[in-house]
Amino acid sequence: MPARLTNGSSYDYAIVRVVPRVEREEFVNVGVIVSCPQKQFLEARIEVDESRLKALDAGIDIDAIRAHLASIPAICAGGDQGGTIGKLSRRERFDWLVAPRSTMIQTSKVHTGRCTDPHTLLEHLLNTMVRPPR
């Protein structure tokens, strides 16, 4: 097996999206969830670009969206701050977070790969999938 396939740890990730008007199926990427079981890593980072959301729906309730999105990193961190779901195993929390939904907050399909540092990977995914190009 080539070395590039055996280096690093296996990871899964999904992009967090806000779909202001579900019937239109338009969305803005607002975050990333990364799971790397071998490194005991489950983390989400959320970055909301209000102007991009308002371009899709001028009347969107940004405060409500932020409140709902705040639960995602809390669930990833686990424990009491993540509520009932926060008490599940890391894998169960990831699976719950990425389950298909038809609400304003959705995730992409799950993607996989290998990495040596999930923190660096998370930042890379934010730069390429969430933050607007510079």
N, C-alpha and C positions, 0 to 999 in steps of 0.2 A: 504494500500500500504506500503511495507517495507520502512523504513527510508532511506536506502541507495539509493532508487530510487527517493526520494523527496528532498534530500539534493543537494545543489549546483544549478548551472545554466546550461541550455542546451547550448551545443556548437557544431559547425561543424568544421571539418578540412580537408585539402587536402595536400598531399605531392607534392612538386614541383620537377619535373624531367627534366633532360637534356637527350635528345635522339639524340646523335650525328649523327647517320645514321638511319633515320626513317624506311627505308626499312628492317633493321635488327631487329628492335624493342628492342634493348638493351638500357638500361638507367642507369643513376646514380641519386640517390636522392640528391637534393641540397638545399632543403628548405621546410618550412612548412607555411601554411596559416591557421590561426585560427580566427573564427568568434564566438563571444559570445554576441548576441544581448542584453540580460538582463544586461550585464555589459558595454554595449556600446563599445565593444572591437572588433577591426578588425586589425590584425597585421600579418606581414610575416617576417620571418628571413631567410636569404639566406647564405649558407656556401658552397663555391665551392672548391672541392678537385680536383685540376688540374691533379694530377697523375692518379686518377681514370678515369677522362674523357679521358685523352690521351691514357689510356689502351684500350679504345673502339675505338678511332680514333686519331691516332698520329698527324694528320693535323688539328685538330679542332682549330678554332679561339677563344681562351679563352677570349680575350678582347671583342670581339663582344658578346659572351655569357654573360659575366659580365654586359655589357651595357644593354642588354635586360632584364636580371634578376633584375637589379636595378629598373626597372619600377614597379615591383611587390610591394615592400614595399612602394614606392611612391604612388601607387594607393590605397593601404590600408590606408595610412595616410590621403588621401583625399586632397581636395583643389586644387589650381593651379598647385602644383608640380605633381599631378596625371593626368594632362591634362584633356581632356573632360570627361573621365571615372571617374576621381577623384572628379567630381562634383556630381556624383550620390550618393544615400543613401548608407550606409554601406552594407546593404543586397544586393543591386544591384551591388555594386563593387565586393563583394564576388562571387556572381553568375557569373559575367562577367569573373572574374579571373579563376574560376574552370570549365568554359564551355569547352567541349571537343575540342581538336585541333589536327591537324596532322603535327605540326611543331616540331622543335627541342626542344622547351620548352613546356612541358605538365604538367598536374596535374593528380594525382590519382583520383579515384572516391571519393566522399565526404563521410566521416565517422562522426558519431555523438556520443555524450556522455554527461555526466554531470560533472561539475567541480566547485570548489569554488574559484579558482584563475587561470584565463586564462594565466597570465604571467608564472606561474609555469608549467602549462600544456604545453605551447609552448616550454619551455626549456626541459621538459621531452620528448616531441616528437622529438626534435632535437637530443637528446641523443640516443633515441631508433631507429629512422627511417632514420637519415641523417648522423650523425657522425659515422665513422668506429668503430667497437667494439674494446675495449682496451684489 
